């Protein structure tokens, strides 16, 4: 049997020992051997998040009963350097159980927990751990996030955005912000032209989350930001934030990106090759676009793959292709390679897959291929 090298396997007895040795430097009474043995005995059948929880539970039982004292020890241990035999992966991801400790045991103690969340996010992330505090202490937590948005550290500024995304992947949704995203938008306001790409990506993803439920509101924000902050940084945030609306062909979103005239573009000769593809292979798409108008137009081109599901139905997924300028009456041939390879978020099934090309959100051509699994 091949060795399981998946991410979850990094959270085991050996990782517990590394973490425990760091803590013991600050708290000599910490039982490293017992901690490592307990984690090793419990994590075997568990998935990632439950493994991290086991490590957090093991910390709780071996640190002082006072939460403030316990979290203080953990925060102090963050400043220790690992040995030369350790790598950046372990240095960062060892902090997941520390963040989970704050998430599980710290909501009754926000004054002690908030500095810990900030300290952790400077080295890893607290985006999941902060969410229970949003629900339990909304005013105090949002004050923390507003202050974090002004921090000199880009990791803390990203935390301000990422921690309150309404639909953060792998986390429980924040229903209160799905219903009313105004508090989130207040936090994002000073980040609209942030110099850090790391921060800008989070801001754009946050806006994209909000656009799923409040497209008009996000478009209003995007238009205002574009007008008030005409910087390259703001333009990048807006472009990435509107990606879902652009794929849907929203006219306001397209106009903000300077995409017009899709109705005048004709797509011809979509070629999908090979017609029969084995899983792990790569498709080549080729199509000719013609602007039939007397004016030049810039259009956003995407391609849609309708994946076959287990029951034989198809499920469409839109993929970005390109943005292209088409002079009046002119044509341009586009080519795209699309890999069909196993990924953790999709199960492939054999059968005839439909492929479509859309221009400014409107389907212009279609073809297909047979996938063999």
Secondary structure, 3 states (H helix, E strand, C coil): CCCCCCHHHHCCHHHHHHHHHHHHHHCCCCCHHHHHHHHHHHCCCCCHHHHHHHHHHHHHCCCCCCHHHHHHHHHHHCCCCCCCCCCHHHHHHCCHHHHHHHHHHCCCCHHHHHHHHHHHHCCCCCCCCCHHHHHHCHHHHHHHHHHHCCCCCHHHHHHHHHCCCCCCCCCCCCHHHHHCCHHHHHHHHHHCCCCCHHHHHHHHHHHHHHHCCCHHHHHHHHHHHHHHCCCHHHHHHHHHHCHHHHHCCCHHHHHHCCCCCHHHEEEEEEEEECCEEECCCEEEEEEEEEECCCCCEEEEEEEEEEEECCCCCEEEEEEEEEEEEECCCCEEEEEEEEECCCECCECCCCEEEEEEEEECCEEEEEEEEEEEC
